[in-house]
C-alpha cells in the first residue's frame, strides 16, 4: 500500500517552483558560486514542504514528468530527489513512487498563520500573527460585566444558534447608525470571523466551486477555502494602497463566473489597502451582474489609526436589497483575538439558512463571550477600547516602519492608514528562504507566498504592527541578520533538526 495521502501534479509543482527560481539560482553577493541546478530544485521543494504549501505525505511527480514540466534534464530531477531523500524530506518505495516527509525532530509545517505557544515567545520574536494583547482594563471589565449579566441565561439550555438576541439587536443598531438599516433577523453571531466565513463557504460554494479572491489575500482564509475544495480565482490588487482594480474584477467575474468572492475592503490583510467608495459601488454592481455573492470581511474596519479619519461607507450600503453582499465582522482584531466573537450581516433568508446549517457544526457561540461583547457595546467600553487599540496600532506601526527603514533600507513598502499589517517587498530576496532563516536567528515572519495562489509573491513578507520600541528595533535587526546570511551564502541548505523555540 502507498505511503502517500495526496498527490501534486507536475504542472502545479513546476508553477510553484518557478516563482522561486530567480532567487535560488542567484549567486551570493560576496561572489559565491551559483547553485547547481539540482541543488536549487531540491531547495525549492524543501521550502514548499517547510511552509506547508506542499503537504507532508504528498506524492511528487515522476522524475520524467517533472523534468518535462520544468524544462530540465531528468538527471537534474533525479539528483534533486536523491538530495531530498538524504536530508529526510523525501521517502520512496519501488512501485509506490516518492512522497514528501519531514526529518525526525522537526514539527509538521503549519499551513496557516497560527500564533506561537506563549512559552515560545521569550526567545523568538513572533511577527507571524497580526493580533495585539488585550486592551486592559476593558477586557477585565467586560468579563466582570458579563458575569453579572449571566444568571438569567444560566437557567436556559445555553444554545443560541443565531446568537444572543440582545447582542444581535446591538449589532443591528450599530449598522443602522452607520447608515445601513439592519434588523436583528439579519445578524448571526459566530465563533470568530473564520467561523463565519467557513459557514458561508459551505452554504454557497461546495467542493469544486470557483471562489474569486484578492491577490494577495488573507492566508488563513485561502487555506480554509482550499481545504473546503474551492477552486480559487486570484484577482490582482491595484498598485500601492489604492484598493481594487475594478476592470480586473469585471473580467475575472465575467470569465470564471465564481459562485462566491471574498474581499477585504478596509485596511486589507496583508497590504493595508483601503477601497474607496467608488470602488465599493462598482464592485457590488459587477458582482450583482455576474451572480456572484460578495463576502466582505470587515474585521479591520474600525482600526483606522487617525481618530478623525473619515471612512468610506460600508460595502453593504451599496446593496440595499441585500441580494449580493454578505458582511463579516469580528471582535478579534478590534478588541482581542481571545474574544472569539464574530458576526454575519446578510439578508434574513441567508441568516436562516446559516442558522439551520449550524446544527451540524458548532451549535452556537459561547454565551459568556457574547455577554462580554454586549457589555462593551452597551456601556461605551467598545469605543474606549478602540481608542486605546488605535493608539497602540499607530505607535507600533511607526516604530516598525522606522526600524525596518534603518535596518533594511532596500526594502519597499507603503505605509497604511489603518489595520495591523505592512506588506513589504524584500529587495529581490525569496520570502520563503527569509522566513526559514529568520526562525534560526530568532524572528518569525510569514512569507509572501502564503498570501497568494500557486507560488505568487515570493519576493514579499508580511510584517504586523504587534511590536514596538526596542522589540521592533531588535526584530528588524534579526531580519537584517537573516538577509546577511542569505546574501553571504552562509545559510545552510539543511535546516537544524529542531526549530528555535
N, C-alpha and C positions, 0 to 999 in steps of 0.2 A: 504494500500500500504506500502511496506517495506521502512524503513528509510535508508537503506544502498545502496551504489552505486557500490561496488565491493565486492569481497569475497576472503578470504585467506583460503587455504586448510589446513587440519590438518598436513599433512606431511611437507608442506612448513613452517608452523609456528613452528613445532617441530624442524626443522633444524636450524632455526634462534635462537630459544630459547636455544638449546643445546650448541651453541657457547658461551653463557653467563653463563651456569650453574656452571662451576667451580668457577668463581669469586663470583657470587651472593650467593653461598652456603657456602663460606668460612667464618670462624669466624673472628672477628676483631682482630687486632694484640694485642690489650690491654686485651685479654682474654674474650671478649664478647661472648655471645652465638651464635650458628649458627642459621640462619634464619629458621623459619618454611617453609616447602616446598611450602605451598600456597602463602606465602609472597614473596619467591624467584620467583615463577611463575608470580605473579602479577607485581613485579618489572621488570621482563624481558619483559612482554608485554608492560608495560608503557614506557620503554626505546625505544622499537621499534617504538611506536607511536610518542614519542617526537622527534626522529631522522627522522621521515618520511619514515622509512623502512617498516612499515605497515601503509597504508594510513588511514586518518581520514574517517569515514563512511564506513569502510570495515567490512563486516560480518565475525565474527570469527566462528571457527568450533563449533559444538555442544559439550557439556561437555563430553559426552561419547566418541566421535571421538578423541578429543584432549587427553583424558586420555589414550586411547589405543596407540596413536602415541608417547606419552611421557613416557609410561610405569609407570604411577602413578594412584592413585585411582581417581574415579570420584568425590569423596568428596573434594580432593585437588583442582581440577579444579573448582568446584562449589564455594569453598571458595575464590579462586583467583578472579573469575569473580565478586563475591559479593564485594570484596575489591576494585576492579577497578570501579565498579558502585558507591561505596561510595565516591571515590576520583574524580569522574567526567570523568574518562577515558573510560567508557563503558555505553552504553544505551541498554535497552532491551524492547521488547514488545512481549506479548504472541502471538505465531503464526508467528512472524517475525524474531525471534532469537535475537542475541546480536551483536552490532556493535560498533566500536571504536569511541571515541569522544575526545574532549579536554575540560577541565574545563573552565568556564566563566572567562574571563580576561587573558587567555593565547592565544598568537598568534598561527595560524596554523603552524605546524612544517615545516621547509624547507626541500626539498627533494634533493637539491644540495648544493653548497657552495657559496651562494650569499654573496656579500660584505655587511657589515653593513651600514645603513644610516650614512652619515657624522656626523649628530648631536649626534649619539650614541658613537662616538669614544672618547669622553672626559673621560668617566668613565669606559669603557670596552676596554681592550687591545685585538685587533682583530688579532688572528692567524688563522683565517678561510680562508683568501683569499691570494693566492700566487701572489701578484702583488705589484709593487713598485710605489711610486709617480713619476710624470713626470720628465725626466731628463732636467731640465732647464739649460741654456736658449734655448735649442734646440726645445722645443715644441713651444714657442712663435715665434721663428724664422721661424719654419716650417709653422705655420699658417699664418704669415705675408707674407711669400713667396707664399703660396697657394692663398692668396687674390690677389696678384699681377698677378698670372697666370690665375685667374678665368674669366676675361671678355670674352675671346673667347668662353668659354663653356656656359656662361650665355646666349648667343644668340642661343643656341640649346634647345631641349626639356629636356636635362639633364639625360636621361635614357641611360645607357651603360650597358646592361645586362652582358657582358663579362668583363667589366672594361674599364677604360680609355686606349686607345691604347698606349699612351706614358708610362703609368705605366706598362702595360703588357710587352712592349718592354724592359724596365729596369729590370723587374723581370726575363725575359728570359735571358737577358745578364748576370745577376748575376749567374744563374745556369750554363750558358756556361763557365763563368770564373772559376767555381768550378770543371770543367771537365765533365759537363753533358750537351752536346749540346742541346739547347732548342730554339724553335721558339715561337713567341708571340701567335700563334694559340694553343699552349699547356698550356696557362695560362688563368685562370679565376679569377678575383678579387671578393672577397666575403665580407660579413659583419662579420668579425672575423673568427677565426678557427672553432668556434661552428657552424656558418652558413655554412661553407664549409662541415663539417662532416655531418651535418643534410642533406644537399643536396645530398651528396654521398650515405648516408644510404638509402634515399628514392629511389634513382635511382637503387641501386644494391641489396638492402636487404629489401624486402617487409615484411609485417606483418607475423610473424611465421617463418621467415628465421633464420638460425643459424648465429651468428657472434662470431668469436673467439676473445677473449680479454686477455691481460696480467692480471695476478692475483698477486698483486693488480693492479688497473688501475685508470685513472683519473675519479673521482666521477661524475662530470657533464656529461661526455661522456657516462658513464654507464647508468645514468638516462635518458639521451636523447634517447639512444637505447632501453631501457626498454619501455619508453612511445611510441616509434615507433612500439612496438610489437615484437622486436627482441628476439630470444632465445639465451642468452649469454652462451658461452662456455669458462670457465676460464682456462687459461694455466699458471701454476706457473712460477714465475721468478727464475733465478738461484740465488744461495746464495750470500749474500753481495751485492756489486755493480757491479757484473760481467756480467750483461746483461741477455740474453735469454738462456734458456735451450733448445737447438735445438732438442734433442731426444724427449722431451715432446711435442714440437710443431709438430714434424713429426707425432707422434702418434695421437695427437688431430685432426690435419687436415685430417689424413687418416681415423680416426674412425667417425668423425662427418661431414666431407665434408662441412664446412661452406662456404657460398657464399662470405663472407667478413671477414677480420681480421683487427683489429685496434691495432697499436703498437706505442710506443714512444721510438725511438732508442737513442735519445740524451738527457741525464740527465732526465731520466724517472720521470714522475709525478705519484706517490709520492716518489719513492725510491731513485731517483737521479742516477740510474744506467746508464752506457754508454755502448752500444753494440759495440763490436769490429768489424773489417772489415770481419773477417771470419764468425762471426755470421750473419752479414748482408747478405753476399753472400749466405750462406746456407739457411737462412730463405726465401729469394727470390726464391731459387731453390725449396724448399719444397712447397711454395705457388703455384708456377707455375705448379708443378706436380699434385697438388690436385685441380687445377682450382679455387683457392681462390684469390680474389682481395685483395691485401695488402695495407691498408690505413696507411701511415706513417705520424705521427704528428711531425713536426719539429719546433714547437713553442719555444722550449728551445735550439735549436741547436747552437745559437750564444752566449749563456750565459756561456761559459767556463770562470772560474774565473782567470785563468792564461793567460795573453795576448799571451804568447809564446807557449801555448799548441797546439800540433799537433792533429787535429781532424780526425777521420776516414772519409772516403769518404761517401757521401750521399747514402742512400739506393737505390735511383732510378738509381745510376750509375751502379748497378749490374743488371739492367733490360733495356738494350739498346733498345729492341724492344718496350718497353712501354706497354706491354700487361698485366703486373702483378701489378705494383706499381703505386699507386696514392699518391702524396705528398701534404701535407697541411702545409702551413706556416702562420705566423701572425706577426703583429707589436705589439701585445698586451703585450707579455712578454718581448721582446727585447727592446721595446721602451716605450709604455704606454698603459694600458688597456683601457683608454678612447678613444684611436685611434682605433676604431673598423674596422680595415682593415686586412683581411686575403686573402689567395690566394690558388688556387689549381694548381698543375702541373700534367698533365696527357696526354695521347695520344689525338690528335686532335679530334677524333670521340667521345671520352668521354667528352671532353670540350664542343663540340657542343650539346651533349645530356643534359649536365648540364645546359647550357645556355638556351636551349629550355624549359626545365622544370621550369626555374626561372620565366617565365612569370606568373606562378600560385603561386609564393611565394612572394619574396620581390622586384621583378623587377630589382633591381640593388643596388649598393653600393653608399653612398653619395659622390658626386663629390669633395667637399671641402677637406674631409679627404684623398681621393685618391691623390689630388694635394699636400697635405702636405707631405705624404709619398714619392711621386715622387720628391718633392723639396729636402727632406733629402737625398735620394739616388743619386740624380743628382749632388748635391753640395759637397758631402762628409760629410754632417752633420750626416748621419746614423752611419758612423764609429766613429765619435767623440762622439755621444750619447752612442754608445755601449761601448766605453772605460769607460765612466762615469758609465754606468749601471753595468758593470762587477766589477768595483771597489766597488760600493755600495753593490752588492750582496756578494762579498768576505768579506768585513768588517762586514756586517750583519751576515753572516754565522759564522765567527769566534767569534763574540760577543755572539750569541745564543748558540753555542756549548760550550763555556766557562761557560756561565750562567747555562745551564742545567746540565753540568757536576758537577758544585759546588752544586747546589740546590738539584739535584736528581741523586746521584751517582750510583744508582742501575739501571737506565735506560740505554738501549743499543742502539747504532746506528753506522752506518758507515758514515764518513764524505765525501760527494761527491765533485767532482772537478768542478762542474758547476750546473746550474739550480737554483731553488729557494726553494727547499723543503728538509726537513730532516725527514726520516721515522724512528720512534722511538718505540722500544719495551718497554712497561711500567712496567716491573718487575712483571708481573702476574696480574696487575690491569685490570679491564674492561675499555677499551677506551670509551665505551658508557657512563658508570657511571662517568668517569672522565670528559667527555665533559659536562655532565649535571651539576655536582657540580662546575666545573670550571666557568660556567657563573654566578653562585651565588657569587663567590669570585672575579669576575671581569676580567676573561680571557676567550676568546672564542677560542676553539680548536676543529677541526674536528676529530671524532673517526675513528679508522681503518676500521670498517665495511662499512663505506660509500664508501670505495675504493675496496670493494670485492663483491662477489656474495653470497647471502644466508647466511649472518652472519659471513663470514670469517674475520679474522684479528681483533678479539675482543680485543686482547692484544696489540694493536698499536694505536698511534696517529700520525698525520702529523703536523710538525711544519715548517712554511715557513720562509724564510730569509727576513722578512719585517720590523723587528725592530732591533735597535742596541743600544749600550751604556746602560744608566740607564733603558731604557724601556725594553730591553732584560733581564736585571737583575730582574726587577720587574715582568715581565711575568713569569720567571722561579720561582720566589718566590711565586707567586699566584698559579702556578701549584703545587708546593710543599705543599701549604696550602690545596689545594683540595685533594691531596693524604693523608695528615694528617687527614682530615675529614673522608675520606673513611676508612682509617685504624683504626680509633678510633671508628667507628660506629656512629659518631655524625651527619653524613649527613642524614637528614630526608628522609623518604620514599616518602612523598608527596611534589612536588615542590610548591613554592610560587605561588600565584595567578597571579603575574606579573613577567616577567623576568627582570633581571638587565638591565637598559637602559644605 
